[in-house]
Amino acid sequence: MLHKIREQVNNYKTFYKRVEDNASIVRENLLKNKYSVFEESESIIKVKEENTCRCVGIDSGFFNETLTGMDFVYVKTAGSYFNYQNGKIKKYKKILNRPKKELYFAKNILQKDEVHKFVSIARIREELELARLSITDTNPDFLLIDGPVLPQPVDRPSNNSKLYPDYKLMVEEFVKLYDLAKSNNVVIVGCVEDSRATSFLDLIENKHDRINDTLFLNLVLQKKEGLSFFKTFATESNIINQDLKEFGNYEFFASYMKLNEDYPLRVESPTKQFNKIRNTIGFLAGQLRDYCFPTPLIDADKQAKLNNSEVETIKCIIEKEFMKIGIKKLRRERRI
């Protein structure tokens, strides 16, 4: 086993060396602005920290379980408000005194590939509801979301799925958030903690089988540098774009920023306030040496995190009550 692991590591080292060489060429091309795929005049831009801002971060924790013929998900949602003045916290508050807790039961029998979609739709709708509340409650400059700022193809059920009506409601709630933010001059920013995207590599037609944008751009960008913003729909599934077009014309943009010793962070937004986003996220996400993520989202995550006791208590209550009417856990969960 150890021999096989070492063999794979050595193979990857050889492959990674070729990627490093390619990354050097791509950086030179970016500095010379040779790729005409970006929204800004410079392809690589220095990050200047903007340390005065009012920001909200929204996040959720969840767990789901499948009983025989039944699926449910428990969602715990929280938000944090930070008002920074010259780099210092002038005001902090929780959006809710206590995180909101909701339990969703699937209305229909779900196929195995639908369970993830059911869970994601329920979780995202809870986050979107709290995001709208936070805008009316705190009037921030920035609304930060943990994850993408638009529905993802992996979460979209087929048009004839019984989950499709719930998906459509989720899309409508995204649109409500975009419109509310725009009318209140709030900049929405999605921060994708561990992005698997290959949008940038697709855009410059430089595909690598075992490398995503984050790994590749870690070799391209230097500390306190950001990639110019680019349109996300230029490379990604148009099916979500078509779903959103029913409600209006919306544009979405993405960038990557390397702010410290960590990998570059992917950020997304439905607005063109690129410098404002880059410099504010540069301040909020670059405060730690080896972890790149905005402080308001770190705080919201701590509030929404589920502990083992909470999970076991909810599971125990649900299983006990449903066992009274003959609903059991799956066989594989009952093996001795």
C-alpha positions in Angstrom: 0.0 0.0 0.0 2.7 2.5 1.0 4.6 1.7 -2.2 1.5 2.4 -4.3 1.0 5.7 -2.5 4.6 6.8 -3.1 4.3 5.8 -6.7 1.3 8.0 -7.1 3.0 10.9 -5.3 6.0 10.7 -7.6 3.8 10.5 -10.7 1.9 13.6 -9.5 5.2 15.4 -8.9 6.3 14.9 -12.5 2.9 16.1 -13.7 2.9 19.1 -11.4 6.3 20.2 -12.6 4.8 20.4 -16.1 1.9 22.5 -14.7 4.4 24.8 -13.0 6.2 25.4 -16.2 2.9 26.1 -18.0 1.8 28.5 -15.2 4.9 30.6 -15.7 4.0 31.1 -19.3 0.4 31.9 -18.5 1.5 34.5 -15.9 3.7 36.2 -18.6 0.8 36.2 -20.9 -1.5 37.7 -18.3 0.9 40.4 -17.4 1.1 41.3 -21.2 -2.8 41.2 -21.3 -2.8 38.6 -24.1 -6.1 37.1 -23.1 -9.1 39.1 -24.3 -11.6 37.4 -21.9 -11.6 39.7 -18.9 -13.8 42.6 -17.9 -11.0 44.9 -16.8 -8.1 46.5 -18.7 -5.4 44.7 -16.6 -5.4 40.9 -16.2 -3.6 40.8 -12.9 -4.3 43.6 -10.4 -2.8 44.5 -7.1 -5.2 44.2 -4.1 -5.4 47.4 -2.0 -7.1 46.8 1.3 -10.3 48.8 1.9 -10.7 48.6 5.7 -13.8 50.8 6.2 -17.0 48.9 5.4 -20.3 47.5 6.8 -20.6 43.8 6.0 -23.0 40.9 6.6 -22.0 37.3 6.4 -24.6 34.5 6.0 -24.1 30.8 6.5 -25.8 27.6 7.5 -25.1 24.2 8.9 -27.1 21.1 8.2 -27.5 17.3 8.4 -29.8 15.0 6.5 -30.9 11.4 6.9 -32.9 8.9 5.0 -35.4 6.6 6.7 -37.2 3.8 4.8 -39.3 5.8 2.3 -38.5 9.2 3.9 -35.9 11.9 3.6 -35.4 14.9 5.9 -32.9 17.7 6.4 -32.3 19.9 9.5 -30.9 23.4 8.7 -29.4 25.9 11.1 -28.9 29.4 9.7 -27.0 32.3 11.1 -25.7 35.7 10.1 -23.1 38.3 11.4 -22.9 42.0 11.0 -19.5 43.8 11.1 -19.0 47.6 10.9 -15.3 48.3 10.3 -13.8 51.8 10.6 -10.2 52.1 9.6 -9.6 48.4 10.2 -11.2 48.3 13.6 -14.6 46.8 14.6 -16.8 49.7 15.4 -20.0 47.5 15.8 -20.7 43.8 15.8 -24.0 42.0 16.1 -25.7 38.7 15.3 -28.4 39.0 12.7 -30.5 36.7 14.9 -30.2 36.4 18.6 -30.2 32.6 18.1 -29.6 30.8 14.8 -32.8 29.8 13.0 -33.5 26.1 13.0 -35.8 24.4 10.4 -36.7 20.8 9.7 -37.7 19.9 6.1 -39.3 16.6 5.2 -39.4 15.5 1.5 -43.0 15.7 0.2 -42.3 12.8 -2.2 -40.3 9.6 -2.5 -36.9 10.8 -3.8 -34.6 8.9 -6.1 -31.0 8.5 -4.8 -29.7 11.2 -7.1 -32.4 13.7 -5.9 -31.5 13.6 -2.2 -28.5 16.0 -2.7 -30.8 18.4 -4.7 -33.5 18.3 -2.0 -31.0 19.1 0.7 -29.3 21.9 -1.2 -32.5 23.6 -2.2 -33.8 23.6 1.4 -30.5 24.9 2.8 -30.1 27.6 0.2 -33.7 28.9 0.5 -33.1 29.3 4.3 -29.9 31.3 3.6 -31.6 33.5 1.0 -34.4 34.3 3.4 -32.0 35.4 6.1 -29.9 37.3 3.5 -32.9 39.4 2.6 -33.7 40.0 6.2 -30.2 41.1 6.9 -30.3 43.8 4.2 -33.5 45.4 5.5 -32.2 45.1 9.1 -28.7 46.4 8.8 -28.3 48.2 5.5 -24.8 46.9 4.8 -22.4 47.8 2.1 -21.7 44.2 1.4 -23.7 41.0 1.7 -21.3 38.0 1.8 -22.6 34.5 1.0 -20.7 31.3 1.7 -20.7 29.8 -1.7 -21.8 30.8 -5.3 -24.2 33.7 -5.9 -26.4 31.8 -8.3 -28.0 28.4 -8.5 -25.7 25.6 -9.5 -26.4 23.0 -12.3 -25.7 20.1 -9.8 -28.7 21.4 -7.7 -31.1 21.6 -10.6 -33.6 18.8 -10.9 -35.1 17.8 -14.2 -38.2 19.7 -15.4 -40.4 16.7 -14.7 -39.0 16.0 -11.2 -41.3 16.5 -8.2 -38.5 18.7 -6.8 -38.7 21.1 -9.7 -41.4 23.4 -8.2 -39.1 23.9 -5.1 -36.2 24.6 -7.4 -38.2 27.3 -9.2 -39.0 28.9 -5.9 -35.3 28.9 -5.0 -34.5 30.7 -8.3 -37.2 33.3 -7.6 -35.7 33.9 -4.2 -32.3 34.4 -5.7 -33.9 37.0 -8.0 -35.6 38.7 -5.1 -32.3 39.0 -3.3 -30.5 40.5 -6.4 -33.3 43.0 -6.8 -33.4 44.0 -3.1 -29.6 44.4 -3.0 -29.6 46.5 -6.1 -32.4 48.8 -4.8 -30.5 49.3 -1.5 -27.0 49.7 -3.1 -25.7 46.5 -1.4 -23.0 44.6 -3.2 -23.5 40.8 -3.1 -20.3 38.7 -3.0 -20.2 34.9 -2.9 -17.0 33.4 -1.5 -16.4 29.8 -2.5 -14.3 28.3 0.2 -13.0 25.2 -1.6 -13.8 25.8 -5.3 -13.5 23.0 -7.8 -14.3 25.3 -10.7 -12.2 25.3 -13.9 -13.8 28.4 -15.4 -10.5 30.3 -15.8 -8.7 27.4 -17.4 -11.7 26.8 -19.7 -11.8 30.5 -20.6 -8.1 30.6 -21.7 -8.4 27.1 -23.2 -5.7 25.6 -21.0 -7.2 22.5 -19.6 -5.5 20.1 -17.2 -7.1 16.8 -16.2 -6.0 16.9 -12.5 -5.8 20.6 -11.9 -8.6 23.1 -11.1 -8.4 27.0 -11.2 -7.5 27.2 -7.5 -4.4 25.0 -7.8 -3.3 26.5 -11.1 -3.7 30.1 -10.1 -1.8 29.4 -6.9 1.2 29.0 -9.2 0.3 32.1 -11.2 -0.7 34.7 -8.7 1.6 36.3 -6.1 0.5 37.5 -2.7 -1.9 40.4 -2.7 -2.8 39.9 -6.4 -6.2 39.4 -7.9 -7.2 38.1 -11.3 -9.4 40.4 -13.4 -13.1 39.6 -13.2 -14.6 37.5 -16.0 -18.2 36.5 -16.9 -19.1 33.2 -15.4 -21.6 32.3 -18.1 -18.9 32.6 -20.7 -17.7 29.1 -19.8 -20.4 27.5 -17.6 -23.7 25.8 -18.1 -26.3 27.9 -19.8 -29.2 26.0 -18.4 -29.1 28.2 -15.2 -28.8 31.3 -17.4 -32.0 30.3 -19.2 -33.8 29.7 -15.9 -32.9 33.2 -14.7 -33.8 34.9 -18.0 -37.4 34.2 -17.2 -37.1 37.0 -14.5 -34.8 39.4 -16.3 -31.2 39.8 -17.6 -28.7 39.2 -15.0 -24.9 39.1 -15.3 -22.5 37.3 -13.0 -18.7 37.7 -12.6 -16.0 35.8 -10.9 -12.4 36.4 -9.9 -9.6 34.8 -7.8 -7.5 36.5 -5.2 -4.3 35.3 -3.5 -4.2 37.3 -0.3 -1.8 35.3 2.0 -0.1 31.9 2.2 -3.3 30.1 1.4 -4.7 29.2 -2.0 -6.4 31.9 -4.1 -10.1 32.5 -3.1 -12.8 32.4 -5.7 -15.3 35.3 -5.4 -18.4 35.9 -7.4 -20.8 38.8 -7.8 -23.8 40.0 -9.9 -22.4 43.5 -9.9 -19.5 45.3 -11.8 -18.0 47.0 -8.7 -14.8 45.1 -9.2 -12.3 47.3 -7.4 -14.6 47.8 -4.5 -15.1 44.0 -4.2 -11.5 43.2 -4.6 -10.2 45.6 -2.1 -12.8 45.0 0.6 -12.5 41.2 0.3 -8.7 41.8 0.4 -9.1 43.3 3.8 -11.8 40.9 5.2 -10.2 37.6 3.9 -6.5 38.4 4.2 -6.2 38.9 7.9 -4.9 35.4 8.8 -1.5 34.0 7.6 -2.6 30.7 6.1 -6.4 30.8 5.9 -8.1 33.0 3.3 -11.8 33.7 4.0 -13.8 36.8 5.1 -14.2 37.3 8.9 -18.0 37.8 8.8 -18.4 34.4 7.1 -16.1 32.7 9.6 -18.2 34.1 12.4 -21.5 33.1 10.8 -20.1 29.6 10.3 -19.3 29.3 14.0 -22.8 30.3 14.9 -24.4 27.8 12.4 -22.1 24.9 13.2 -23.9 21.8 14.4 -22.4 19.9 17.3 -22.7 16.1 17.7 -25.1 16.4 20.6 -27.5 18.6 18.6 -27.4 16.2 15.7 -27.9 13.1 17.8 -30.8 14.6 19.7 -32.7 15.6 16.6 -32.1 12.2 14.9 -33.1 10.3 18.1 -36.4 12.2 18.4 -37.3 11.8 14.7 -36.4 8.1 14.6 -38.3 7.4 17.8 -41.5 9.2 16.7 -41.5 7.6 13.2 -40.8 4.1 14.6 -44.1 4.4 16.5 -45.9 4.2 13.1 -43.6 1.5 11.7 -41.0 3.6 9.8 -37.6 2.2 10.3 -34.0 3.2 9.5 -32.5 1.7 6.3 -31.3 -1.9 6.6 -27.7 -0.9 6.2 -28.1 1.4 9.3 -29.5 -1.5 11.3 -26.7 -4.0 10.7 -25.1 -5.3 13.9 
